[in-house]
């Protein structure tokens, strides 16, 4: 089967990402505007016939915002270099995950509706209220809930996340479902030896654990709007493996992407159909790939966090306040406030899990942050590393 997978992967690269020369060296990418192939030929010095052959085009029409592969030459030397995607790793399911079935409990004076999955319990103070309290032993946390205290919205998996042979608990609550694409938002809490470690968000959670040399990793899925060098703007589902290391969830291995196409949409709905969703096959499919590293030119500095809040705003004292970037901002930013694009793990360099919060950490934390500002893919970029 490996040879068949390699053959199919080659077909995907050819059909979706343009041609696959022997290497990236010597190839550039021309970003298409409101123009025809003939205009591109005049600007690049590459004939229409060769542009069609290189990019598998028919006719003279081309899609605005897409990219065309062109050979390096006098007129194309200033264009961005092509960075081809790499084939996704062959992830395998975790062989040992213990699922604790949730059980609906009888109402009492404090909890009008409640459900427990082993030591993990949800308590809702009223009928049809989208908020609840999640408890694990003596630890409690407020959580959202959708639908209001449906037992299927509570998951408890026991799995070895740090490779020491002992099982950690991953307690998960479905906090919401979006309209249209039906994206499921899940809040997770990791508990090690009875002590909570951290909480974070992922989407489309289910049988989401992947085998590692020692233990297993959590398959954390997110979705973002990104720009591919050749296919242009689009919606992508992204997967990153995370393990428990030194008291925190850390990324391991590469980020794997799937563009939201008609084919992937069909696969996704099929994967969400079972009661326990199965997202792993989405990222071992021939359409999955490792996103190429960005072409970045950044300048970095160290700072101390004076205060941080639950909206991921960071007050760096005399170095200003940083908040997540809004795609469509109508009002100018207040004086002293800047926006950042990504929160990164200072240890691994990977994007932090969404809304990742270590338990027991004071908001007036004083922890260090690395602020990097510059240009990535020709656009301004700001990152914070924690």
VENZI-V944077 format. One record per residue. PSI is psi in whole degrees, 0 to 359 (NA if undefined). NEAR is the number of other ideal C-beta (glycine too) atoms within 12 Angstrom. D_CENTER is the distance of its C-alpha to the mean C-alpha in Angstrom with 1 decimal. Layout:
BEGIN
PSI_NEAR_D_CENTER, PSI_NEAR_D_CENTER
END
This chain:
BEGIN
331_10_28.7, 322_10_27.0, 322_9_29.2, 319_11_28.4, 319_20_24.6, 319_15_25.2, 315_15_27.4, 323_21_25.0, 321_28_22.2, 322_18_24.7, 320_17_25.5, 315_28_21.9, 317_28_21.8, 320_21_25.2, 330_20_24.5, 331_33_21.1, 15_38_20.8, 190_33_24.5, 164_28_26.9, 81_27_26.3, 169_21_28.9, 335_9_29.7, 167_12_27.6, 337_25_25.8, 133_13_28.7, 3_16_31.0, 141_33_28.6, 166_33_27.5, 125_38_25.5, 123_40_27.3, 124_33_25.5, 131_31_27.4, 210_17_29.0, 81_12_31.6, 172_23_33.7, 174_21_35.0, 328_31_34.9, 319_19_38.4, 318_20_37.3, 320_38_34.5, 319_27_37.2, 321_16_39.5, 327_26_36.8, 342_33_35.6, 13_21_38.9, 129_31_37.3, 155_18_39.3, 318_27_38.1, 318_14_38.9, 323_21_36.8, 318_36_33.8, 316_24_34.1, 314_19_34.4, 324_32_31.5, 10_39_29.0, 51_21_30.6, 156_26_31.7, 132_12_34.6, 191_14_36.7, 354_16_36.4, 140_18_33.6, 158_30_30.1, 128_24_26.9, 135_16_26.4, 350_20_23.3, 176_29_22.9, 147_34_23.7, 134_44_26.8, 129_42_27.3, 149_41_30.6, 152_29_32.6, 131_25_33.1, 186_19_36.4, 320_14_38.3, 350_18_36.7, 0_28_33.1, 329_17_33.0, 352_16_31.3, 158_29_28.4, 141_29_25.0, 146_27_25.0, 131_34_23.1, 98_27_20.3, 145_29_19.9, 157_32_16.8, 158_21_17.4, 141_28_17.6, 150_33_14.9, 159_26_16.3, 75_22_18.3, 144_31_16.5, 149_19_19.0, 148_25_19.0, 129_31_20.0, 346_14_23.8, 95_19_24.4, 126_31_22.7, 119_21_25.1, 128_27_24.3, 118_26_26.5, 133_19_27.6, 145_29_27.7, 130_18_31.3, 134_21_32.5, 159_21_35.0, 143_12_38.1, 152_17_38.0, 189_13_39.7, 329_9_40.7, 323_17_37.4, 107_25_34.9, 327_22_35.8, 138_32_33.1, 156_32_31.4, 148_35_29.7, 144_26_29.2, 92_32_27.4, 230_25_29.4, 347_20_29.2, 127_41_26.4, 145_36_27.9, 139_45_27.1, 124_31_29.9, 129_36_30.2, 347_23_33.3, 163_18_34.1, 142_15_33.7, 38_16_30.8, 129_22_29.2, 15_24_25.4, 152_24_25.4, 175_39_26.3, 128_27_26.7, 131_42_25.0, 148_29_27.1, 104_37_27.1, 234_19_30.5, 350_12_31.5, 138_24_28.1, 150_20_27.1, 140_30_24.2, 139_22_24.1, 156_37_21.4, 168_27_20.9, 130_36_21.8, 132_28_21.6, 173_23_24.1, 109_27_26.5, 53_37_26.9, 125_23_26.3, 332_29_26.5, 348_28_23.8, 2_36_21.4, 126_45_22.0, 143_41_20.7, 110_35_22.0, 136_38_21.0, 121_27_23.0, 148_42_21.5, 104_30_22.2, 350_44_19.1, 4_29_21.2, 17_21_23.5, 4_16_26.7, 350_13_27.8, 150_19_27.4, 129_30_25.1, 163_40_22.7, 131_36_21.9, 105_50_18.5, 127_44_19.6, 141_46_17.4, 131_47_18.4, 115_40_17.3, 341_35_17.5, 163_23_17.3, 128_24_17.0, 156_15_16.6, 165_7_19.4, 270_10_19.3, 350_19_16.3, 39_21_16.6, 126_30_13.1, 126_32_13.6, 125_30_12.4, 132_42_13.2, 130_38_14.4, 145_47_14.9, 129_41_17.7, 129_43_18.4, 125_35_22.2, 123_31_24.0, 41_18_27.8, 356_17_28.0, 129_20_26.4, 139_32_23.1, 310_37_20.6, 167_36_17.6, 155_35_15.6, 173_39_12.1, 145_33_10.1, 176_39_7.9, 156_37_8.7, 48_40_11.2, 151_41_12.3, 236_34_15.4, 76_29_16.8, 49_41_13.6, 138_40_15.3, 137_37_15.9, 141_26_19.2, 166_29_19.6, 321_13_22.9, 121_18_23.5, 207_29_22.0, 164_38_18.6, 151_38_14.9, 129_45_12.4, 100_51_9.9, 120_45_6.9, 136_43_5.1, 171_36_3.4, 141_32_5.5, 158_28_7.0, 121_17_10.6, 167_28_11.3, 115_26_14.6, 144_34_15.5, 319_39_18.8, 324_41_20.8, 353_33_19.3, 202_25_18.6, 148_23_16.4, 170_24_14.3, 135_25_11.5, 141_30_8.7, 129_40_6.7, 140_37_4.2, 136_43_5.4, 135_41_6.6, 141_39_10.0, 137_45_11.5, 166_40_15.2, 121_36_17.7, 128_27_19.6, 40_15_22.2, 14_21_21.4, 158_29_17.7, 121_39_14.4, 144_32_13.6, 143_32_11.2, 138_33_13.3, 183_27_13.3, 165_27_11.3, 130_39_7.8, 138_37_8.7, 151_37_8.5, 126_42_10.6, 141_36_12.4, 93_29_13.5, 176_24_17.1, 322_11_20.0, 314_20_19.7, 323_31_16.1, 317_21_17.0, 318_16_19.9, 320_29_18.1, 314_34_15.5, 325_21_18.5, 321_17_20.3, 333_31_17.7, 349_29_17.6, 317_16_21.4, 159_14_22.4, 324_16_22.6, 105_23_20.1, 155_32_17.2, 83_26_16.5, 343_44_13.0, 316_37_13.8, 338_30_16.1, 327_41_13.5, 4_42_12.1, 1_29_15.7, 159_32_17.2, 341_30_18.8, 354_36_16.6, 148_40_13.6, 161_36_13.5, 123_24_12.3, 130_32_11.4, 149_27_14.5, 141_19_14.9, 150_27_15.6, 100_22_19.3, 147_25_19.6, 100_16_22.7, 150_23_22.1, 130_14_24.6, 156_20_23.7, 158_20_25.6, 146_17_25.6, 169_27_26.1, 138_22_26.5, 118_32_24.7, 319_24_27.6, 144_21_25.7, 149_30_22.2, 181_19_21.6, 354_15_19.2, 14_16_18.1, 34_29_16.6, 137_25_19.8, 119_37_21.3, 116_27_25.1, 27_31_26.2, 235_17_29.8, 350_10_31.7, 10_23_28.6, 179_27_27.4, 135_29_24.7, 134_38_21.0, 160_26_18.9, 144_26_15.6, 136_22_16.3, 135_15_17.4, 320_11_17.2, 93_7_20.7, 129_13_22.9, 329_7_26.5, 146_8_28.0, 155_9_28.3, 146_18_26.8, 157_13_29.3, 133_8_31.1, 358_14_29.3, 132_22_25.8, 165_26_23.1, 147_26_19.5, 159_33_16.5, 323_32_13.4, 145_33_11.1, 123_34_11.7, 153_31_11.9, 120_30_13.4, 338_23_17.0, 314_20_17.6, 340_25_15.0, 357_24_13.8, 160_33_10.0, 135_31_7.7, 152_35_8.9, 143_40_7.7, 131_31_8.1, 38_28_11.9, 126_34_12.7, 116_32_16.5, 141_26_19.0, 146_23_21.9, 7_15_25.3, 126_20_24.2, 146_14_26.4, 324_19_25.1, 73_14_27.8, 323_21_26.1, 12_18_27.3, 159_23_24.5, 149_19_23.9, 144_35_21.3, 118_31_21.0, 122_33_20.9, 130_30_20.3, 143_26_21.4, 218_21_22.2, 135_18_21.2, 126_23_18.3, 34_26_18.9, 3_18_21.9, 151_18_20.3, 143_19_20.5, 135_26_17.7, 130_32_17.7, 149_35_15.6, 131_41_16.4, 126_30_16.3, NA_36_17.3
END
